[in-house]
Amino acid sequence: MKKTKLPLGLLFLGMIGLILVAADHIDAPAVQGGTSDITDFYSFQGANTNNLVFVANVQGLLSPTATSSASFDENVMVEFNIDNNGDNIEDLVIQALPRNGKMYFFGPVASGTSGTSSNVKTAAALGNVEITEYGEVAKIGTAAGASFFAGPRDDPFFFDFGQYSEIIAGNASSFNNPGSDTFAGTNVMSIVIEVPKAMLGGSGTLNTWVETKRK
């Protein structure tokens, strides 16, 4: 089973401060509330402007109590897809796979085949990081110019679901400022990788999206 975020156009040039995001929480029936349920996908230029950052969050709406026992599913691979020639088909993938308390990263590497099935690109091992436990200081791994993180984080996505529902129902015409954050106090399991842009190919727009794929 896979779950996909829609492609996001991402410009290498003129990107300072730009963040692109796609988000949804427990709204895909096939994976709703499961360990492969994607809540958010972010892609943005790093503090080092030669780098690009990818963030995939899964297992949304975790309470602090539930977070302490949450873990990444070793049967679920998170795959970041990169289209660098504008045909909306992945040319490169970065794969993240948890094993025995660590998150392993593979790529960026040619996808080989597009679609719902993938093989782990073991020959393109990039690096790994020890998974940060709830309440611990973030553990950061580095290798080959890339940086990695995996572990629980506060849900960064702000959304006033109550007001949204009022707008959809015709009872309101706009959101409040600042509104009420429906996801306040909840956590996600987050995977972050920062890679040099030179690893991603192309020189203009990148389309990026993320999938979860179950073994």
N, C-alpha and C positions, 0 to 999 in steps of 0.2 A: 504494500500500500504506500502510495506517495501523497504528499501534499505540496502544492506549489504556490509560491507567491508570484504575482504578475510581474513581467519585466519592468525594470526601471531604467530610463535613459540616464547616463552618467557622463558628464563632460570632464575630460582631463584638464582642460584649460578654464581659467576663470571660475574656480570652484571654491575659493576660500570661504569657509563658514557655511557652505552648502551641505545640507543633510537631506538625503532622500529616504523615504520610509514607506513601508507597506505594513499594515497591521490588521489583525482580526483575532478575536478571542472566542474560543469554543463555539465556532459557527460552522464547522465542517462536520456533518454527522458521522462520517466514516471514521474520524479520528478524535472526535470531541472528547476533551478531558483526558486523553491518553498521553502516553510518553512521546508520541510523534506529532502532537498537535503544535503547530507553529503559531505563535502569537504575534511576533514582530520580525521584520527584516529591515536592517539599516545598512546603508552604504554611504561612506563619506570620506573625504580627504583627511589624511592624518595630520597631526601636528607637524610632522615632517612631510612637507608638501610633495615629496617624491613618492609617498606611500598612499595606499588605499586601504580602508578599514571595512571589513564585513562583519556584521553582527546578526546572529540568528538566535531568537529567544523561543523556547518551547515550554510546555507545561505551565500555562498561565494560571492566574488567580490562586496561587499557593499562599495560604496563610502562613504566618511565622512558624506556627506549630508544625504544619505540614512540610514546610521547607526544610526543617531539621532532619527529616527522614527521606526527602526527595533525592533522586539520583538519576543520572543519565541511563537510558536503556541500552544495554550492549547489543541488542538486536536492531537498533535504529541508527542509521547513518544519516548525517546532515550533509547535504551536497550543495555547495554554492556554484551556481552556473554563470558563466561569463560568455557573452556573445560580443566578439570584437570586430565583426564585419557587417553588422546591421541586418542580418537575415533572420534574427530572432530564434536562432538555433544555437545551442551552446557549443562554443569552440573549445573552451577550457572549463575544467571543473576543479574545485578545491573540496576535498572530502574530509569530514571530521568523524572519528569513530572512537567511542570510549571502550577502554579495556583495563580492568584491574586497577581502578583509581586514577587512570591517566586518560587524557584526550589526545589521540594521535591524528596528525594532519598529513594529507597526501595532496600533491599538486603544487602550483597549478599545472595541469597536464591535459593533453587532448582528451576529449570525452570518449572518442572511439565510436560510440553509438549514442544517438539521442533517444529520448523517450523515458519510459517508466522504469526501465531496468538498468542497473549499473553494477560493474565489478569494482571491488576495492583496488585502487591503483597502488599496490604495494611497492612497485618499482620506483614510484615517485614520492617516497616518504620524505616529508619536509621537516618535521619536528614533532615534539610532544610537550605537554605540560601536565603537571600534577593537578587534578581537579581540586579546586578550592572548596573546603567544607563551609557550611553555614556558620557565620560568625567569625571566620578566619580572615586575616589580611589577604588580599588578592595575591595569588601566585601567578607570576608571569614567566612564560618560557620564551626563549629566543633561539633562532637558528637560521642561517643563510639569509640574514637581513629581514626575516619575518619575526613577528611576535604573536604570542598565543595566550588566551585565557579561556577557562571553562569553569563554571560554577554558578551558584545562585546569586541573583542581583534583584534589587528593587525594580518592579515593573516601571520602565521609564515612560510608557505611553500614557498621555493625558487624554481622557475622553469623558465627557459628561453624557453618559448613556441615558440618564433620566430625561434630560432636556432634549436629547435626540429623539427619544420616544414621543415626547410632547410635540415636537415639530412634525414628525411623521404622521401623528394622529390629527394634525391640523389645529392643535391647541396653542401653538406658539409659532412665531415666524423666524426666530433667530436664537442663537446661543447666548447665554449670559456671560458676562465678563467679571470675574474670571471663570465662573462656573464651578461645578463640583466634580472632582476627579473620582470617577467610578472605581479606578484601579488603585487608589491610594491604600497603602498598607498591605498590598499583595506583592508577591515575588514571582520571578520566572527563573528557569534554568537557562543560562546564557552561554553562547559560544562566540568568541571574538578572535578574529585573525587579522593582522595588519601585514600587508605584503608590499614590496616595491612595485610601482606601476610598470616598471620594465619587465616584470614577470608576466604581465597580462596581455601583451601584444596590442596591436592597433595604435593609433595616434589621435583618435578623435573620440567619438561617442562609444561608450560601452553600455550594453544592456545586461543587467544582472538580476538574478532571481535565486530563490532558495527552495530546496525540496527536502523532505524527509523520506527515507526509503527503508522499509523494514525487511530484515533478512528472511 
